Amino acid sequence: MAEKLTTEKKQTPNTLFGKENYIWILAGLVVMLLGLLLMAGGNSKDPNVFTNDEVYSFRRITLAPIVILLGLGIEVFAIFRKPKS
């Protein structure tokens, strides 16, 4: 009988992203979560009266959306970054 010559190659799973990409994706999610936490709060004690001007603070109107957009930018970077081979 003729012996079959087989070469066993270790096949690595063909994943879409590399390990570093997933780390960047996680970092982007953490930054976006931080932005959402900065935006939270400022509720009124009486639901019928809105007298709390804390909602219009610099932190909620300016800083939080900038942090969220920064997190989205990190996500775009993580998606388009080429994994090292």
PDB file of N, CA, C and O in Angstrom:
ATOM      1  N   MET A   1       0.829  -1.178   0.000  1.00  0.00           N
ATOM      2  CA  MET A   1       0.000   0.000   0.000  1.00  0.00           C
ATOM      3  C   MET A   1       0.872   1.239   0.000  1.00  0.00           C
ATOM      4  O   MET A   1       1.911   1.312   0.657  1.00  0.00           O
ATOM      5  N   ALA A   2       0.430   2.151  -0.721  1.00  0.00           N
ATOM      6  CA  ALA A   2       1.163   3.424  -0.769  1.00  0.00           C
ATOM      7  C   ALA A   2       0.763   4.270   0.432  1.00  0.00           C
ATOM      8  O   ALA A   2      -0.414   4.438   0.752  1.00  0.00           O
ATOM      9  N   GLU A   3       1.777   4.781   1.066  1.00  0.00           N
ATOM     10  CA  GLU A   3       1.494   5.629   2.218  1.00  0.00           C
ATOM     11  C   GLU A   3       1.181   7.043   1.754  1.00  0.00           C
ATOM     12  O   GLU A   3       1.822   7.578   0.850  1.00  0.00           O
ATOM     13  N   LYS A   4       0.207   7.617   2.379  1.00  0.00           N
ATOM     14  CA  LYS A   4      -0.156   8.985   2.044  1.00  0.00           C
ATOM     15  C   LYS A   4       0.736   9.923   2.843  1.00  0.00           C
ATOM     16  O   LYS A   4       0.860   9.809   4.062  1.00  0.00           O
ATOM     17  N   LEU A   5       1.341  10.836   2.136  1.00  0.00           N
ATOM     18  CA  LEU A   5       2.152  11.842   2.811  1.00  0.00           C
ATOM     19  C   LEU A   5       1.267  13.032   3.152  1.00  0.00           C
ATOM     20  O   LEU A   5       0.758  13.737   2.281  1.00  0.00           O
ATOM     21  N   THR A   6       1.111  13.219   4.416  1.00  0.00           N
ATOM     22  CA  THR A   6       0.298  14.357   4.849  1.00  0.00           C
ATOM     23  C   THR A   6       1.179  15.312   5.623  1.00  0.00           C
ATOM     24  O   THR A   6       1.992  14.916   6.459  1.00  0.00           O
ATOM     25  N   THR A   7       0.998  16.519   5.332  1.00  0.00           N
ATOM     26  CA  THR A   7       1.714  17.542   6.097  1.00  0.00           C
ATOM     27  C   THR A   7       0.701  18.226   6.999  1.00  0.00           C
ATOM     28  O   THR A   7      -0.302  18.782   6.551  1.00  0.00           O
ATOM     29  N   GLU A   8       0.993  18.162   8.241  1.00  0.00           N
ATOM     30  CA  GLU A   8       0.095  18.794   9.196  1.00  0.00           C
ATOM     31  C   GLU A   8       0.546  20.227   9.433  1.00  0.00           C
ATOM     32  O   GLU A   8       1.640  20.484   9.935  1.00  0.00           O
ATOM     33  N   LYS A   9      -0.301  21.121   9.071  1.00  0.00           N
ATOM     34  CA  LYS A   9      -0.027  22.539   9.308  1.00  0.00           C
ATOM     35  C   LYS A   9      -0.932  23.015  10.425  1.00  0.00           C
ATOM     36  O   LYS A   9      -2.128  22.728  10.457  1.00  0.00           O
ATOM     37  N   LYS A  10      -0.342  23.726  11.311  1.00  0.00           N
ATOM     38  CA  LYS A  10      -1.154  24.302  12.373  1.00  0.00           C
ATOM     39  C   LYS A  10      -1.903  25.492  11.791  1.00  0.00           C
ATOM     40  O   LYS A  10      -1.310  26.486  11.374  1.00  0.00           O
ATOM     41  N   GLN A  11      -3.192  25.363  11.777  1.00  0.00           N
ATOM     42  CA  GLN A  11      -4.000  26.442  11.251  1.00  0.00           C
ATOM     43  C   GLN A  11      -4.453  27.322  12.408  1.00  0.00           C
ATOM     44  O   GLN A  11      -5.101  26.868  13.351  1.00  0.00           O
ATOM     45  N   THR A  12      -4.099  28.558  12.305  1.00  0.00           N
ATOM     46  CA  THR A  12      -4.551  29.501  13.320  1.00  0.00           C
ATOM     47  C   THR A  12      -5.930  29.993  12.917  1.00  0.00           C
ATOM     48  O   THR A  12      -6.216  30.154  11.730  1.00  0.00           O
ATOM     49  N   PRO A  13      -6.775  30.229  13.890  1.00  0.00           N
ATOM     50  CA  PRO A  13      -8.104  30.707  13.543  1.00  0.00           C
ATOM     51  C   PRO A  13      -7.998  32.084  12.877  1.00  0.00           C
ATOM     52  O   PRO A  13      -7.291  32.972  13.353  1.00  0.00           O
ATOM     53  N   ASN A  14      -8.696  32.228  11.800  1.00  0.00           N
ATOM     54  CA  ASN A  14      -8.661  33.466  11.038  1.00  0.00           C
ATOM     55  C   ASN A  14      -9.651  34.456  11.652  1.00  0.00           C
ATOM     56  O   ASN A  14     -10.806  34.526  11.232  1.00  0.00           O
ATOM     57  N   THR A  15      -9.199  35.210  12.635  1.00  0.00           N
ATOM     58  CA  THR A  15     -10.077  36.161  13.295  1.00  0.00           C
ATOM     59  C   THR A  15     -10.052  37.487  12.553  1.00  0.00           C
ATOM     60  O   THR A  15      -9.104  37.799  11.832  1.00  0.00           O
ATOM     61  N   LEU A  16     -11.088  38.240  12.740  1.00  0.00           N
ATOM     62  CA  LEU A  16     -11.224  39.508  12.050  1.00  0.00           C
ATOM     63  C   LEU A  16     -10.261  40.546  12.619  1.00  0.00           C
ATOM     64  O   LEU A  16      -9.671  41.322  11.867  1.00  0.00           O
ATOM     65  N   PHE A  17     -10.101  40.565  13.925  1.00  0.00           N
ATOM     66  CA  PHE A  17      -9.230  41.523  14.582  1.00  0.00           C
ATOM     67  C   PHE A  17      -8.154  40.795  15.364  1.00  0.00           C
ATOM     68  O   PHE A  17      -8.299  39.622  15.709  1.00  0.00           O
ATOM     69  N   GLY A  18      -7.065  41.513  15.640  1.00  0.00           N
ATOM     70  CA  GLY A  18      -6.014  40.972  16.480  1.00  0.00           C
ATOM     71  C   GLY A  18      -6.265  41.318  17.940  1.00  0.00           C
ATOM     72  O   GLY A  18      -7.240  41.991  18.274  1.00  0.00           O
ATOM     73  N   LYS A  19      -5.387  40.858  18.791  1.00  0.00           N
ATOM     74  CA  LYS A  19      -5.535  41.095  20.235  1.00  0.00           C
ATOM     75  C   LYS A  19      -5.471  42.580  20.556  1.00  0.00           C
ATOM     76  O   LYS A  19      -6.233  43.071  21.389  1.00  0.00           O
ATOM     77  N   GLU A  20      -4.564  43.298  19.897  1.00  0.00           N
ATOM     78  CA  GLU A  20      -4.426  44.733  20.154  1.00  0.00           C
ATOM     79  C   GLU A  20      -5.678  45.494  19.725  1.00  0.00           C
ATOM     80  O   GLU A  20      -6.057  46.481  20.357  1.00  0.00           O
ATOM     81  N   ASN A  21      -6.317  45.033  18.650  1.00  0.00           N
ATOM     82  CA  ASN A  21      -7.555  45.676  18.217  1.00  0.00           C
ATOM     83  C   ASN A  21      -8.638  45.553  19.291  1.00  0.00           C
ATOM     84  O   ASN A  21      -9.364  46.506  19.575  1.00  0.00           O
ATOM     85  N   TYR A  22      -8.728  44.379  19.870  1.00  0.00           N
ATOM     86  CA  TYR A  22      -9.733  44.181  20.913  1.00  0.00           C
ATOM     87  C   TYR A  22      -9.428  45.026  22.153  1.00  0.00           C
ATOM     88  O   TYR A  22     -10.349  45.488  22.827  1.00  0.00           O
ATOM     89  N   ILE A  23      -8.170  45.228  22.451  1.00  0.00           N
ATOM     90  CA  ILE A  23      -7.802  46.089  23.574  1.00  0.00           C
ATOM     91  C   ILE A  23      -8.225  47.531  23.282  1.00  0.00           C
ATOM     92  O   ILE A  23      -8.753  48.217  24.157  1.00  0.00           O
ATOM     93  N   TRP A  24      -7.991  47.988  22.047  1.00  0.00           N
ATOM     94  CA  TRP A  24      -8.413  49.341  21.658  1.00  0.00           C
ATOM     95  C   TRP A  24      -9.937  49.475  21.685  1.00  0.00           C
ATOM     96  O   TRP A  24     -10.463  50.513  22.087  1.00  0.00           O
ATOM     97  N   ILE A  25     -10.643  48.429  21.259  1.00  0.00           N
ATOM     98  CA  ILE A  25     -12.111  48.461  21.288  1.00  0.00           C
ATOM     99  C   ILE A  25     -12.599  48.567  22.724  1.00  0.00           C
ATOM    100  O   ILE A  25     -13.519  49.333  23.012  1.00  0.00           O
ATOM    101  N   LEU A  26     -11.997  47.814  23.619  1.00  0.00           N
ATOM    102  CA  LEU A  26     -12.373  47.881  25.032  1.00  0.00           C
ATOM    103  C   LEU A  26     -12.076  49.262  25.614  1.00  0.00           C
ATOM    104  O   LEU A  26     -12.866  49.795  26.393  1.00  0.00           O
ATOM    105  N   ALA A  27     -10.938  49.836  25.233  1.00  0.00           N
ATOM    106  CA  ALA A  27     -10.597  51.180  25.720  1.00  0.00           C
ATOM    107  C   ALA A  27     -11.609  52.205  25.226  1.00  0.00           C
ATOM    108  O   ALA A  27     -11.992  53.101  25.978  1.00  0.00           O
ATOM    109  N   GLY A  28     -12.047  52.089  23.978  1.00  0.00           N
ATOM    110  CA  GLY A  28     -13.051  53.001  23.452  1.00  0.00           C
ATOM    111  C   GLY A  28     -14.378  52.876  24.182  1.00  0.00           C
ATOM    112  O   GLY A  28     -15.045  53.876  24.444  1.00  0.00           O
ATOM    113  N   LEU A  29     -14.759  51.654  24.508  1.00  0.00           N
ATOM    114  CA  LEU A  29     -15.997  51.450  25.260  1.00  0.00           C
ATOM    115  C   LEU A  29     -15.912  52.053  26.656  1.00  0.00           C
ATOM    116  O   LEU A  29     -16.886  52.621  27.151  1.00  0.00           O
ATOM    117  N   VAL A  30     -14.750  51.933  27.290  1.00  0.00           N
ATOM    118  CA  VAL A  30     -14.568  52.510  28.627  1.00  0.00           C
ATOM    119  C   VAL A  30     -14.657  54.036  28.565  1.00  0.00           C
ATOM    120  O   VAL A  30     -15.262  54.657  29.439  1.00  0.00           O
ATOM    121  N   VAL A  31     -14.056  54.643  27.537  1.00  0.00           N
ATOM    122  CA  VAL A  31     -14.106  56.101  27.397  1.00  0.00           C
ATOM    123  C   VAL A  31     -15.544  56.552  27.145  1.00  0.00           C
ATOM    124  O   VAL A  31     -15.975  57.561  27.703  1.00  0.00           O
ATOM    125  N   MET A  32     -16.290  55.830  26.322  1.00  0.00           N
ATOM    126  CA  MET A  32     -17.691  56.196  26.087  1.00  0.00           C
ATOM    127  C   MET A  32     -18.532  56.039  27.349  1.00  0.00           C
ATOM    128  O   MET A  32     -19.412  56.857  27.614  1.00  0.00           O
ATOM    129  N   LEU A  33     -18.267  54.997  28.125  1.00  0.00           N
ATOM    130  CA  LEU A  33     -18.977  54.810  29.384  1.00  0.00           C
ATOM    131  C   LEU A  33     -18.664  55.953  30.347  1.00  0.00           C
ATOM    132  O   LEU A  33     -19.549  56.420  31.064  1.00  0.00           O
ATOM    133  N   LEU A  34     -17.418  56.403  30.367  1.00  0.00           N
ATOM    134  CA  LEU A  34     -17.053  57.547  31.196  1.00  0.00           C
ATOM    135  C   LEU A  34     -17.827  58.797  30.776  1.00  0.00           C
ATOM    136  O   LEU A  34     -18.288  59.561  31.624  1.00  0.00           O
ATOM    137  N   GLY A  35     -17.967  59.000  29.471  1.00  0.00           N
ATOM    138  CA  GLY A  35     -18.742  60.138  28.981  1.00  0.00           C
ATOM    139  C   GLY A  35     -20.202  60.069  29.402  1.00  0.00           C
ATOM    140  O   GLY A  35     -20.800  61.082  29.765  1.00  0.00           O
ATOM    141  N   LEU A  36     -20.772  58.870  29.351  1.00  0.00           N
ATOM    142  CA  LEU A  36     -22.158  58.712  29.783  1.00  0.00           C
ATOM    143  C   LEU A  36     -22.309  58.962  31.285  1.00  0.00           C
ATOM    144  O   LEU A  36     -23.303  59.538  31.726  1.00  0.00           O
ATOM    145  N   LEU A  37     -21.328  58.529  32.058  1.00  0.00           N
ATOM    146  CA  LEU A  37     -21.379  58.786  33.502  1.00  0.00           C
ATOM    147  C   LEU A  37     -21.242  60.277  33.807  1.00  0.00           C
ATOM    148  O   LEU A  37     -21.858  60.780  34.746  1.00  0.00           O
ATOM    149  N   LEU A  38     -20.434  60.981  33.014  1.00  0.00           N
ATOM    150  CA  LEU A  38     -20.314  62.424  33.202  1.00  0.00           C
ATOM    151  C   LEU A  38     -21.621  63.141  32.875  1.00  0.00           C
ATOM    152  O   LEU A  38     -21.911  64.195  33.441  1.00  0.00           O
ATOM    153  N   MET A  39     -22.392  62.584  31.983  1.00  0.00           N
ATOM    154  CA  MET A  39     -23.645  63.209  31.568  1.00  0.00           C
ATOM    155  C   MET A  39     -24.792  62.896  32.530  1.00  0.00           C
ATOM    156  O   MET A  39     -25.797  63.607  32.530  1.00  0.00           O
ATOM    157  N   ALA A  40     -24.666  61.870  33.335  1.00  0.00           N
ATOM    158  CA  ALA A  40     -25.767  61.412  34.191  1.00  0.00           C
ATOM    159  C   ALA A  40     -25.993  62.359  35.362  1.00  0.00           C
ATOM    160  O   ALA A  40     -25.121  63.148  35.728  1.00  0.00           O
ATOM    161  N   GLY A  41     -27.176  62.261  35.933  1.00  0.00           N
ATOM    162  CA  GLY A  41     -27.513  63.014  37.138  1.00  0.00           C
ATOM    163  C   GLY A  41     -28.275  64.286  36.834  1.00  0.00           C
ATOM    164  O   GLY A  41     -28.726  64.506  35.710  1.00  0.00           O
ATOM    165  N   GLY A  42     -28.411  65.120  37.851  1.00  0.00           N
ATOM    166  CA  GLY A  42     -29.084  66.403  37.696  1.00  0.00           C
ATOM    167  C   GLY A  42     -30.593  66.323  37.760  1.00  0.00           C
ATOM    168  O   GLY A  42     -31.285  67.159  37.178  1.00  0.00           O
ATOM    169  N   ASN A  43     -31.116  65.320  38.466  1.00  0.00           N
ATOM    170  CA  ASN A  43     -32.566  65.190  38.521  1.00  0.00           C
ATOM    171  C   ASN A  43     -33.151  66.144  39.561  1.00  0.00           C
ATOM    172  O   ASN A  43     -32.443  66.644  40.435  1.00  0.00           O
ATOM    173  N   SER A  44     -34.429  66.380  39.450  1.00  0.00           N
ATOM    174  CA  SER A  44     -35.136  67.271  40.363  1.00  0.00           C
ATOM    175  C   SER A  44     -35.850  66.439  41.424  1.00  0.00           C
ATOM    176  O   SER A  44     -36.265  65.310  41.161  1.00  0.00           O
ATOM    177  N   LYS A  45     -35.989  66.996  42.611  1.00  0.00           N
ATOM    178  CA  LYS A  45     -36.675  66.271  43.684  1.00  0.00           C
ATOM    179  C   LYS A  45     -38.170  66.189  43.423  1.00  0.00           C
ATOM    180  O   LYS A  45     -38.805  65.182  43.737  1.00  0.00           O
ATOM    181  N   ASP A  46     -38.736  67.249  42.846  1.00  0.00           N
ATOM    182  CA  ASP A  46     -40.156  67.277  42.522  1.00  0.00           C
ATOM    183  C   ASP A  46     -40.325  67.073  41.018  1.00  0.00           C
ATOM    184  O   ASP A  46     -39.840  67.895  40.240  1.00  0.00           O
ATOM    185  N   PRO A  47     -40.992  66.012  40.586  1.00  0.00           N
ATOM    186  CA  PRO A  47     -41.099  65.762  39.143  1.00  0.00           C
ATOM    187  C   PRO A  47     -41.969  66.782  38.408  1.00  0.00           C
ATOM    188  O   PRO A  47     -41.914  66.868  37.181  1.00  0.00           O
ATOM    189  N   ASN A  48     -42.767  67.551  39.142  1.00  0.00           N
ATOM    190  CA  ASN A  48     -43.634  68.545  38.506  1.00  0.00           C
ATOM    191  C   ASN A  48     -42.943  69.884  38.297  1.00  0.00           C
ATOM    192  O   ASN A  48     -43.420  70.712  37.520  1.00  0.00           O
ATOM    193  N   VAL A  49     -41.824  70.107  38.980  1.00  0.00           N
ATOM    194  CA  VAL A  49     -41.124  71.396  38.891  1.00  0.00           C
ATOM    195  C   VAL A  49     -39.696  71.133  38.425  1.00  0.00           C
ATOM    196  O   VAL A  49     -39.000  70.265  38.951  1.00  0.00           O
ATOM    197  N   PHE A  50     -39.283  71.901  37.428  1.00  0.00           N
ATOM    198  CA  PHE A  50     -37.918  71.785  36.925  1.00  0.00           C
ATOM    199  C   PHE A  50     -37.172  73.061  37.286  1.00  0.00           C
ATOM    200  O   PHE A  50     -37.248  74.060  36.571  1.00  0.00           O
ATOM    201  N   THR A  51     -36.453  73.018  38.399  1.00  0.00           N
ATOM    202  CA  THR A  51     -35.719  74.208  38.837  1.00  0.00           C
ATOM    203  C   THR A  51     -34.234  73.933  38.986  1.00  0.00           C
ATOM    204  O   THR A  51     -33.489  74.793  39.456  1.00  0.00           O
ATOM    205  N   ASN A  52     -33.799  72.760  38.597  1.00  0.00           N
ATOM    206  CA  ASN A  52     -32.407  72.397  38.791  1.00  0.00           C
ATOM    207  C   ASN A  52     -31.604  72.819  37.556  1.00  0.00           C
ATOM    208  O   ASN A  52     -31.720  72.205  36.495  1.00  0.00           O
ATOM    209  N   ASP A  53     -30.791  73.870  37.700  1.00  0.00           N
ATOM    210  CA  ASP A  53     -29.976  74.340  36.587  1.00  0.00           C
ATOM    211  C   ASP A  53     -28.670  73.568  36.454  1.00  0.00           C
ATOM    212  O   ASP A  53     -27.830  73.905  35.619  1.00  0.00           O
ATOM    213  N   GLU A  54     -28.496  72.540  37.267  1.00  0.00           N
ATOM    214  CA  GLU A  54     -27.292  71.719  37.214  1.00  0.00           C
ATOM    215  C   GLU A  54     -27.212  70.937  35.898  1.00  0.00           C
ATOM    216  O   GLU A  54     -26.134  70.499  35.494  1.00  0.00           O
ATOM    217  N   VAL A  55     -28.347  70.767  35.243  1.00  0.00           N
ATOM    218  CA  VAL A  55     -28.388  70.044  33.973  1.00  0.00           C
ATOM    219  C   VAL A  55     -27.594  70.802  32.910  1.00  0.00           C
ATOM    220  O   VAL A  55     -27.035  70.185  32.003  1.00  0.00           O
ATOM    221  N   TYR A  56     -27.540  72.117  33.010  1.00  0.00           N
ATOM    222  CA  TYR A  56     -26.870  72.946  32.008  1.00  0.00           C
ATOM    223  C   TYR A  56     -25.423  73.260  32.381  1.00  0.00           C
ATOM    224  O   TYR A  56     -24.887  74.282  31.953  1.00  0.00           O
ATOM    225  N   SER A  57     -24.796  72.411  33.157  1.00  0.00           N
ATOM    226  CA  SER A  57     -23.417  72.659  33.564  1.00  0.00           C
ATOM    227  C   SER A  57     -22.456  72.340  32.424  1.00  0.00           C
ATOM    228  O   SER A  57     -22.813  71.653  31.467  1.00  0.00           O
ATOM    229  N   PHE A  58     -21.240  72.846  32.539  1.00  0.00           N
ATOM    230  CA  PHE A  58     -20.196  72.608  31.540  1.00  0.00           C
ATOM    231  C   PHE A  58     -19.926  71.127  31.374  1.00  0.00           C
ATOM    232  O   PHE A  58     -19.682  70.647  30.267  1.00  0.00           O
ATOM    233  N   ARG A  59     -19.972  70.408  32.485  1.00  0.00           N
ATOM    234  CA  ARG A  59     -19.664  68.977  32.455  1.00  0.00           C
ATOM    235  C   ARG A  59     -20.662  68.212  31.590  1.00  0.00           C
ATOM    236  O   ARG A  59     -20.270  67.328  30.829  1.00  0.00           O
ATOM    237  N   ARG A  60     -21.950  68.545  31.700  1.00  0.00           N
ATOM    238  CA  ARG A  60     -22.970  67.789  30.974  1.00  0.00           C
ATOM    239  C   ARG A  60     -23.189  68.274  29.547  1.00  0.00           C
ATOM    240  O   ARG A  60     -23.521  67.480  28.667  1.00  0.00           O
ATOM    241  N   ILE A  61     -23.009  69.565  29.310  1.00  0.00           N
ATOM    242  CA  ILE A  61     -23.294  70.116  27.988  1.00  0.00           C
ATOM    243  C   ILE A  61     -22.078  70.038  27.066  1.00  0.00           C
ATOM    244  O   ILE A  61     -22.242  69.840  25.862  1.00  0.00           O
ATOM    245  N   THR A  62     -20.871  70.187  27.593  1.00  0.00           N
ATOM    246  CA  THR A  62     -19.691  70.268  26.740  1.00  0.00           C
ATOM    247  C   THR A  62     -18.749  69.082  26.928  1.00  0.00           C
ATOM    248  O   THR A  62     -18.393  68.414  25.957  1.00  0.00           O
ATOM    249  N   LEU A  63     -18.350  68.821  28.146  1.00  0.00           N
ATOM    250  CA  LEU A  63     -17.320  67.823  28.402  1.00  0.00           C
ATOM    251  C   LEU A  63     -17.785  66.400  28.067  1.00  0.00           C
ATOM    252  O   LEU A  63     -17.066  65.658  27.398  1.00  0.00           O
ATOM    253  N   ALA A  64     -18.969  66.021  28.523  1.00  0.00           N
ATOM    254  CA  ALA A  64     -19.445  64.654  28.305  1.00  0.00           C
ATOM    255  C   ALA A  64     -19.593  64.302  26.819  1.00  0.00           C
ATOM    256  O   ALA A  64     -19.147  63.229  26.413  1.00  0.00           O
ATOM    257  N   PRO A  65     -20.206  65.170  25.989  1.00  0.00           N
ATOM    258  CA  PRO A  65     -20.272  64.818  24.562  1.00  0.00           C
ATOM    259  C   PRO A  65     -18.899  64.736  23.893  1.00  0.00           C
ATOM    260  O   PRO A  65     -18.700  63.913  22.999  1.00  0.00           O
ATOM    261  N   ILE A  66     -17.959  65.569  24.308  1.00  0.00           N
ATOM    262  CA  ILE A  66     -16.607  65.500  23.742  1.00  0.00           C
ATOM    263  C   ILE A  66     -15.949  64.179  24.113  1.00  0.00           C
ATOM    264  O   ILE A  66     -15.278  63.568  23.282  1.00  0.00           O
ATOM    265  N   VAL A  67     -16.132  63.738  25.340  1.00  0.00           N
ATOM    266  CA  VAL A  67     -15.553  62.461  25.784  1.00  0.00           C
ATOM    267  C   VAL A  67     -16.191  61.299  25.023  1.00  0.00           C
ATOM    268  O   VAL A  67     -15.498  60.353  24.649  1.00  0.00           O
ATOM    269  N   ILE A  68     -17.500  61.359  24.792  1.00  0.00           N
ATOM    270  CA  ILE A  68     -18.171  60.302  24.040  1.00  0.00           C
ATOM    271  C   ILE A  68     -17.664  60.273  22.596  1.00  0.00           C
ATOM    272  O   ILE A  68     -17.415  59.198  22.052  1.00  0.00           O
ATOM    273  N   LEU A  69     -17.511  61.437  21.977  1.00  0.00           N
ATOM    274  CA  LEU A  69     -16.985  61.485  20.612  1.00  0.00           C
ATOM    275  C   LEU A  69     -15.543  60.987  20.552  1.00  0.00           C
ATOM    276  O   LEU A  69     -15.146  60.357  19.572  1.00  0.00           O
ATOM    277  N   LEU A  70     -14.767  61.262  21.581  1.00  0.00           N
ATOM    278  CA  LEU A  70     -13.410  60.737  21.652  1.00  0.00           C
ATOM    279  C   LEU A  70     -13.437  59.203  21.714  1.00  0.00           C
ATOM    280  O   LEU A  70     -12.629  58.543  21.060  1.00  0.00           O
ATOM    281  N   GLY A  71     -14.351  58.647  22.486  1.00  0.00           N
ATOM    282  CA  GLY A  71     -14.505  57.196  22.554  1.00  0.00           C
ATOM    283  C   GLY A  71     -14.906  56.606  21.210  1.00  0.00           C
ATOM    284  O   GLY A  71     -14.419  55.543  20.827  1.00  0.00           O
ATOM    285  N   LEU A  72     -15.789  57.290  20.493  1.00  0.00           N
ATOM    286  CA  LEU A  72     -16.165  56.818  19.161  1.00  0.00           C
ATOM    287  C   LEU A  72     -14.989  56.885  18.197  1.00  0.00           C
ATOM    288  O   LEU A  72     -14.836  56.015  17.339  1.00  0.00           O
ATOM    289  N   GLY A  73     -14.161  57.913  18.336  1.00  0.00           N
ATOM    290  CA  GLY A  73     -12.959  58.007  17.512  1.00  0.00           C
ATOM    291  C   GLY A  73     -11.997  56.866  17.791  1.00  0.00           C
ATOM    292  O   GLY A  73     -11.379  56.331  16.870  1.00  0.00           O
ATOM    293  N   ILE A  74     -11.868  56.491  19.058  1.00  0.00           N
ATOM    294  CA  ILE A  74     -11.017  55.350  19.420  1.00  0.00           C
ATOM    295  C   ILE A  74     -11.578  54.072  18.806  1.00  0.00           C
ATOM    296  O   ILE A  74     -10.817  53.219  18.350  1.00  0.00           O
ATOM    297  N   GLU A  75     -12.905  53.932  18.790  1.00  0.00           N
ATOM    298  CA  GLU A  75     -13.519  52.747  18.185  1.00  0.00           C
ATOM    299  C   GLU A  75     -13.231  52.680  16.688  1.00  0.00           C
ATOM    300  O   GLU A  75     -12.927  51.607  16.166  1.00  0.00           O
ATOM    301  N   VAL A  76     -13.321  53.803  15.998  1.00  0.00           N
ATOM    302  CA  VAL A  76     -13.025  53.824  14.565  1.00  0.00           C
ATOM    303  C   VAL A  76     -11.566  53.457  14.330  1.00  0.00           C
ATOM    304  O   VAL A  76     -11.252  52.687  13.421  1.00  0.00           O
ATOM    305  N   PHE A  77     -10.672  54.010  15.153  1.00  0.00           N
ATOM    306  CA  PHE A  77      -9.255  53.664  15.051  1.00  0.00           C
ATOM    307  C   PHE A  77      -9.049  52.171  15.269  1.00  0.00           C
ATOM    308  O   PHE A  77      -8.277  51.538  14.548  1.00  0.00           O
ATOM    309  N   ALA A  78      -9.731  51.605  16.257  1.00  0.00           N
ATOM    310  CA  ALA A  78      -9.566  50.183  16.571  1.00  0.00           C
ATOM    311  C   ALA A  78     -10.062  49.298  15.435  1.00  0.00           C
ATOM    312  O   ALA A  78      -9.492  48.237  15.179  1.00  0.00           O
ATOM    313  N   ILE A  79     -11.110  49.723  14.759  1.00  0.00           N
ATOM    314  CA  ILE A  79     -11.650  48.915  13.673  1.00  0.00           C
ATOM    315  C   ILE A  79     -10.743  48.967  12.450  1.00  0.00           C
ATOM    316  O   ILE A  79     -10.526  47.943  11.803  1.00  0.00           O
ATOM    317  N   PHE A  80     -10.212  50.141  12.124  1.00  0.00           N
ATOM    318  CA  PHE A  80      -9.411  50.290  10.914  1.00  0.00           C
ATOM    319  C   PHE A  80      -7.934  49.946  11.097  1.00  0.00           C
ATOM    320  O   PHE A  80      -7.196  49.861  10.115  1.00  0.00           O
ATOM    321  N   ARG A  81      -7.499  49.750  12.326  1.00  0.00           N
ATOM    322  CA  ARG A  81      -6.082  49.436  12.579  1.00  0.00           C
ATOM    323  C   ARG A  81      -5.789  48.031  12.071  1.00  0.00           C
ATOM    324  O   ARG A  81      -6.530  47.084  12.334  1.00  0.00           O
ATOM    325  N   LYS A  82      -4.690  47.925  11.338  1.00  0.00           N
ATOM    326  CA  LYS A  82      -4.298  46.621  10.812  1.00  0.00           C
ATOM    327  C   LYS A  82      -3.642  45.803  11.918  1.00  0.00           C
ATOM    328  O   LYS A  82      -2.724  46.288  12.578  1.00  0.00           O
ATOM    329  N   PRO A  83      -4.094  44.579  12.129  1.00  0.00           N
ATOM    330  CA  PRO A  83      -3.441  43.750  13.140  1.00  0.00           C
ATOM    331  C   PRO A  83      -2.055  43.325  12.672  1.00  0.00           C
ATOM    332  O   PRO A  83      -1.829  43.093  11.484  1.00  0.00           O
ATOM    333  N   LYS A  84      -1.138  43.229  13.617  1.00  0.00           N
ATOM    334  CA  LYS A  84       0.213  42.781  13.291  1.00  0.00           C
ATOM    335  C   LYS A  84       0.181  41.290  13.000  1.00  0.00           C
ATOM    336  O   LYS A  84      -0.457  40.517  13.714  1.00  0.00           O
ATOM    337  N   SER A  85       0.872  40.901  11.951  1.00  0.00           N
ATOM    338  CA  SER A  85       0.842  39.481  11.569  1.00  0.00           C
ATOM    339  C   SER A  85       2.025  38.719  12.117  1.00  0.00           C
ATOM    340  O   SER A  85       2.145  37.516  11.885  1.00  0.00           O
TER     341      SER A  85
END
